[in-house]
Amino acid sequence: MKRTEWLQETLQAGMPAFYTWYRKDGGTRSYTWVKNRLQEVR
């Protein structure tokens, strides 16, 4: 799976679910920052 395909699936699955995983994995950026970076790749 290509990176862009993974990001599109992530956004379709629900950004809040992805952000929850991101924070649990040690991510420190804000929800808005993460959402905007993911949308830039689309």
Biopython code that builds the backbone (N, CA, C, O; Angstrom):
import numpy as np
from Bio.PDB.StructureBuilder import StructureBuilder

atoms = [
    (1, "MET", "N", (0.850, -1.183, 0.000)),
    (1, "MET", "CA", (0.000, 0.000, 0.000)),
    (1, "MET", "C", (0.890, 1.239, 0.000)),
    (1, "MET", "O", (1.836, 1.340, 0.781)),
    (2, "LYS", "N", (0.576, 2.167, -0.878)),
    (2, "LYS", "CA", (1.328, 3.416, -0.951)),
    (2, "LYS", "C", (0.971, 4.309, 0.223)),
    (2, "LYS", "O", (-0.102, 4.189, 0.814)),
    (3, "ARG", "N", (1.880, 5.198, 0.545)),
    (3, "ARG", "CA", (1.674, 6.125, 1.663)),
    (3, "ARG", "C", (0.408, 6.948, 1.488)),
    (3, "ARG", "O", (-0.361, 7.124, 2.433)),
    (4, "THR", "N", (0.195, 7.452, 0.277)),
    (4, "THR", "CA", (-0.989, 8.285, 0.051)),
    (4, "THR", "C", (-2.275, 7.481, 0.203)),
    (4, "THR", "O", (-3.275, 7.996, 0.703)),
    (5, "GLU", "N", (-2.252, 6.216, -0.228)),
    (5, "GLU", "CA", (-3.435, 5.370, -0.064)),
    (5, "GLU", "C", (-3.724, 5.147, 1.416)),
    (5, "GLU", "O", (-4.876, 5.184, 1.851)),
    (6, "TRP", "N", (-2.660, 4.914, 2.183)),
    (6, "TRP", "CA", (-2.825, 4.710, 3.624)),
    (6, "TRP", "C", (-3.403, 5.960, 4.276)),
    (6, "TRP", "O", (-4.291, 5.865, 5.122)),
    (7, "LEU", "N", (-2.909, 7.121, 3.890)),
    (7, "LEU", "CA", (-3.404, 8.366, 4.476)),
    (7, "LEU", "C", (-4.863, 8.599, 4.108)),
    (7, "LEU", "O", (-5.647, 9.042, 4.948)),
    (8, "GLN", "N", (-5.235, 8.310, 2.877)),
    (8, "GLN", "CA", (-6.629, 8.480, 2.460)),
    (8, "GLN", "C", (-7.539, 7.545, 3.250)),
    (8, "GLN", "O", (-8.615, 7.949, 3.690)),
    (9, "GLU", "N", (-7.113, 6.306, 3.430)),
    (9, "GLU", "CA", (-7.913, 5.363, 4.216)),
    (9, "GLU", "C", (-8.022, 5.813, 5.666)),
    (9, "GLU", "O", (-9.070, 5.661, 6.295)),
    (10, "THR", "N", (-6.946, 6.364, 6.186)),
    (10, "THR", "CA", (-6.946, 6.852, 7.561)),
    (10, "THR", "C", (-7.960, 7.969, 7.731)),
    (10, "THR", "O", (-8.724, 7.982, 8.696)),
    (11, "LEU", "N", (-7.966, 8.897, 6.802)),
    (11, "LEU", "CA", (-8.905, 10.006, 6.884)),
    (11, "LEU", "C", (-10.341, 9.525, 6.717)),
    (11, "LEU", "O", (-11.247, 10.032, 7.378)),
    (12, "GLN", "N", (-10.552, 8.558, 5.843)),
    (12, "GLN", "CA", (-11.892, 8.026, 5.648)),
    (12, "GLN", "C", (-12.359, 7.254, 6.878)),
    (12, "GLN", "O", (-13.545, 7.270, 7.210)),
    (13, "ALA", "N", (-11.435, 6.584, 7.551)),
    (13, "ALA", "CA", (-11.778, 5.805, 8.744)),
    (13, "ALA", "C", (-12.141, 6.719, 9.910)),
    (13, "ALA", "O", (-12.872, 6.319, 10.817)),
    (14, "GLY", "N", (-11.639, 7.921, 9.884)),
    (14, "GLY", "CA", (-11.972, 8.871, 10.930)),
    (14, "GLY", "C", (-10.739, 9.482, 11.560)),
    (14, "GLY", "O", (-9.949, 8.803, 12.216)),
    (15, "MET", "N", (-10.597, 10.742, 11.353)),
    (15, "MET", "CA", (-9.454, 11.459, 11.896)),
    (15, "MET", "C", (-9.371, 11.344, 13.418)),
    (15, "MET", "O", (-8.269, 11.164, 13.937)),
    (16, "PRO", "N", (-10.482, 11.438, 14.161)),
    (16, "PRO", "CA", (-10.368, 11.320, 15.623)),
    (16, "PRO", "C", (-9.755, 9.988, 16.071)),
    (16, "PRO", "O", (-8.983, 9.952, 17.029)),
    (17, "ALA", "N", (-10.096, 8.903, 15.385)),
    (17, "ALA", "CA", (-9.525, 7.600, 15.732)),
    (17, "ALA", "C", (-8.028, 7.583, 15.454)),
    (17, "ALA", "O", (-7.253, 7.058, 16.253)),
    (18, "PHE", "N", (-7.623, 8.148, 14.333)),
    (18, "PHE", "CA", (-6.203, 8.214, 14.018)),
    (18, "PHE", "C", (-5.468, 9.063, 15.045)),
    (18, "PHE", "O", (-4.386, 8.692, 15.500)),
    (19, "TYR", "N", (-6.047, 10.191, 15.408)),
    (19, "TYR", "CA", (-5.378, 11.086, 16.349)),
    (19, "TYR", "C", (-5.225, 10.420, 17.721)),
    (19, "TYR", "O", (-4.210, 10.610, 18.391)),
    (20, "THR", "N", (-6.212, 9.654, 18.132)),
    (20, "THR", "CA", (-6.120, 8.928, 19.398)),
    (20, "THR", "C", (-4.934, 7.963, 19.354)),
    (20, "THR", "O", (-4.153, 7.884, 20.302)),
    (21, "TRP", "N", (-4.809, 7.235, 18.250)),
    (21, "TRP", "CA", (-3.673, 6.322, 18.090)),
    (21, "TRP", "C", (-2.362, 7.097, 18.103)),
    (21, "TRP", "O", (-1.403, 6.692, 18.761)),
    (22, "TYR", "N", (-2.320, 8.202, 17.381)),
    (22, "TYR", "CA", (-1.120, 9.034, 17.286)),
    (22, "TYR", "C", (-0.661, 9.497, 18.665)),
    (22, "TYR", "O", (0.529, 9.423, 18.972)),
    (23, "ARG", "N", (-1.571, 9.967, 19.489)),
    (23, "ARG", "CA", (-1.222, 10.443, 20.833)),
    (23, "ARG", "C", (-0.734, 9.295, 21.717)),
    (23, "ARG", "O", (0.231, 9.451, 22.465)),
    (24, "LYS", "N", (-1.394, 8.156, 21.631)),
    (24, "LYS", "CA", (-0.974, 6.995, 22.424)),
    (24, "LYS", "C", (0.408, 6.506, 22.008)),
    (24, "LYS", "O", (1.144, 5.939, 22.816)),
    (25, "ASP", "N", (0.755, 6.728, 20.744)),
    (25, "ASP", "CA", (2.050, 6.306, 20.226)),
    (25, "ASP", "C", (3.145, 7.336, 20.537)),
    (25, "ASP", "O", (4.293, 7.166, 20.127)),
    (26, "GLY", "N", (2.792, 8.387, 21.251)),
    (26, "GLY", "CA", (3.788, 9.370, 21.667)),
    (26, "GLY", "C", (3.774, 10.674, 20.887)),
    (26, "GLY", "O", (4.627, 11.533, 21.106)),
    (27, "GLY", "N", (2.817, 10.832, 19.981)),
    (27, "GLY", "CA", (2.728, 12.069, 19.196)),
    (27, "GLY", "C", (2.409, 13.261, 20.082)),
    (27, "GLY", "O", (1.635, 13.147, 21.033)),
    (28, "THR", "N", (2.999, 14.393, 19.772)),
    (28, "THR", "CA", (2.811, 15.580, 20.609)),
    (28, "THR", "C", (2.171, 16.759, 19.882)),
    (28, "THR", "O", (1.870, 17.778, 20.503)),
    (29, "ARG", "N", (1.963, 16.632, 18.587)),
    (29, "ARG", "CA", (1.359, 17.737, 17.830)),
    (29, "ARG", "C", (-0.127, 17.854, 18.110)),
    (29, "ARG", "O", (-0.758, 16.906, 18.577)),
    (30, "SER", "N", (-0.683, 19.026, 17.820)),
    (30, "SER", "CA", (-2.112, 19.264, 18.041)),
    (30, "SER", "C", (-2.947, 18.537, 16.993)),
    (30, "SER", "O", (-2.455, 18.159, 15.930)),
    (31, "TYR", "N", (-4.208, 18.353, 17.319)),
    (31, "TYR", "CA", (-5.154, 17.701, 16.406)),
    (31, "TYR", "C", (-5.187, 18.430, 15.067)),
    (31, "TYR", "O", (-5.126, 17.800, 14.011)),
    (32, "THR", "N", (-5.285, 19.766, 15.112)),
    (32, "THR", "CA", (-5.371, 20.572, 13.885)),
    (32, "THR", "C", (-4.108, 20.429, 13.050)),
    (32, "THR", "O", (-4.189, 20.327, 11.826)),
    (33, "TRP", "N", (-2.950, 20.421, 13.684)),
    (33, "TRP", "CA", (-1.692, 20.288, 12.956)),
    (33, "TRP", "C", (-1.655, 18.956, 12.216)),
    (33, "TRP", "O", (-1.320, 18.908, 11.032)),
    (34, "VAL", "N", (-1.997, 17.882, 12.908)),
    (34, "VAL", "CA", (-1.978, 16.548, 12.303)),
    (34, "VAL", "C", (-2.978, 16.479, 11.157)),
    (34, "VAL", "O", (-2.649, 15.982, 10.080)),
    (35, "LYS", "N", (-4.189, 16.971, 11.373)),
    (35, "LYS", "CA", (-5.216, 16.948, 10.334)),
    (35, "LYS", "C", (-4.762, 17.704, 9.093)),
    (35, "LYS", "O", (-4.921, 17.214, 7.975)),
    (36, "ASN", "N", (-4.206, 18.874, 9.277)),
    (36, "ASN", "CA", (-3.749, 19.683, 8.139)),
    (36, "ASN", "C", (-2.610, 19.004, 7.372)),
    (36, "ASN", "O", (-2.583, 19.044, 6.142)),
    (37, "ARG", "N", (-1.662, 18.376, 8.097)),
    (37, "ARG", "CA", (-0.567, 17.687, 7.405)),
    (37, "ARG", "C", (-1.095, 16.512, 6.589)),
    (37, "ARG", "O", (-0.647, 16.289, 5.465)),
    (38, "LEU", "N", (-2.036, 15.763, 7.140)),
    (38, "LEU", "CA", (-2.604, 14.635, 6.405)),
    (38, "LEU", "C", (-3.343, 15.113, 5.162)),
    (38, "LEU", "O", (-3.259, 14.486, 4.106)),
    (39, "GLN", "N", (-4.060, 16.213, 5.285)),
    (39, "GLN", "CA", (-4.819, 16.721, 4.151)),
    (39, "GLN", "C", (-3.910, 17.268, 3.048)),
    (39, "GLN", "O", (-4.281, 17.246, 1.874)),
    (40, "GLU", "N", (-2.724, 17.758, 3.414)),
    (40, "GLU", "CA", (-1.779, 18.248, 2.418)),
    (40, "GLU", "C", (-1.314, 17.134, 1.479)),
    (40, "GLU", "O", (-1.004, 17.382, 0.314)),
    (41, "VAL", "N", (-1.269, 15.914, 1.995)),
    (41, "VAL", "CA", (-0.754, 14.786, 1.233)),
    (41, "VAL", "C", (-1.810, 14.236, 0.284)),
    (41, "VAL", "O", (-1.471, 13.584, -0.704)),
    (42, "ARG", "N", (-3.066, 14.483, 0.563)),
    (42, "ARG", "CA", (-4.155, 13.950, -0.259)),
    (42, "ARG", "C", (-4.075, 14.346, -1.696)),
    (42, "ARG", "O", (-4.933, 13.962, -2.491)),
]
sb = StructureBuilder()
sb.init_structure("model")
sb.init_model(0)
sb.init_chain("A")
sb.init_seg("    ")
for serial, (resi, resn, name, xyz) in enumerate(atoms, 1):
    if name == "N":
        sb.init_residue(resn, " ", resi, " ")
    sb.init_atom(name, np.array(xyz, "f"), 0.0, 1.0, " ", f" {name:<3s}", serial, name[0])
structure = sb.get_structure()
